[in-house]
Amino acid sequence: MNFENAKRMRKDPTHEEYVMWEEVRNRKLLNHKFRRQHPLNKYIADFYCHELALVIELDGKYHEEEEAIEKEKKRTEDLKGLGVTVYRISNEEFRNRSLAIGNLRQFIMTLKTHSLLGEG
């Protein structure tokens, strides 16, 4: 079922998802392959990089609601349990795309450094 939902979601991205996809597709982001709307366990990640075990989530206004906050905390913990790191970017933060992508690049470089040191 998640694969069908993921396929449907890939066909109808939000504006922010579309723009982010342009930033990460075809190994544009530090030469890492990302998948869009990728099923992981019972969840669908906005963007997923297998080689980094990294999920990037773009959070819209809905994610500011109390119920959504609790739901996302659980989701993040479940994904951490699978050995996956979750990086969240609010749509508000993503409005300054170059800063948001710069912060993401820095996060990935730090993640890779910690992994190489055996700390990740």
QUIJO-V817870 format. One record per pair of residues at least 12 apart in sequence whose C-alpha atoms are under 6 Angstrom apart, sorted by the first residue. I is the first residue (numbers start at 1). J is the second residue. Records with the same first field share a line. If there is no record, write none. Layout:
I = J / J
This chain:
6 = 37
10 = 37
33 = 49
34 = 48 / 49
35 = 47 / 48
53 = 84
54 = 84 / 85 / 86
55 = 86
56 = 86 / 87 / 88
57 = 88
58 = 88 / 89 / 90
59 = 90 / 91
60 = 91
